[in-house]
């Protein structure tokens, strides 16, 4: 079986990025900065050869995929399994308001986001159950080829947790994904994965920013876990 190389990209910055709101299933568009990030990644990858481009059907991922895939003449294939985690009744709310209004539910989710979820939302386990088969299908379809895949922060971190054998309950503590970051992973069959590049934003930033309100409270400099 041949190796499939997946260029796994998080979408660019959105218009809600500065508001620290839960926006998994909310269809927030790319900001001007997010479009620039995607255009620069497109320039960076212009000399690569891609067999196909797959993306979550959300506008922020489809637009990112279109901008990155433009030099290759490829249109993104909308793929529902790649969409972001749904935060249920927390959608659109600021994190501080969620913690205040749904304290017990939020505490349980902070402790174990893999098996706990807000009312009406998805667990990390549910996201993995729909996203992992997409990756496996891509590997089967594109053996020996390179593929561009554009998805979301939580979905990508959960996929890496499973593919690389990390404890998935800690995906928010241990893995970060900056806007429009590039990850490269080689996959051989359904059981072997090799991480080649992770969370790289050198196409638009010389130094990655420090985590702040993007991960769990363990990384929040204002509070202790």
Secondary structure, DSSP 8 states (H G I E B T S, - for coil): ---EEEEEEE---BTTGGGTB--SSS---B-HHHHHHHHHHHHHTTTS--SEEEE-SSHHHHHHHHHHHGGGT---EE-GGGS----GGGTT-BHHHHHHHSHHHHHHHHH-TTT---TT---HHHHHHHHHHHHHHHHHH-TTSEEEEEE-HHHHHHHHHHHTT--GGGHHHH----TT-EEEEEEETTTEEEEEEEEE-TTT-SS----SSSS-GGG-TT---
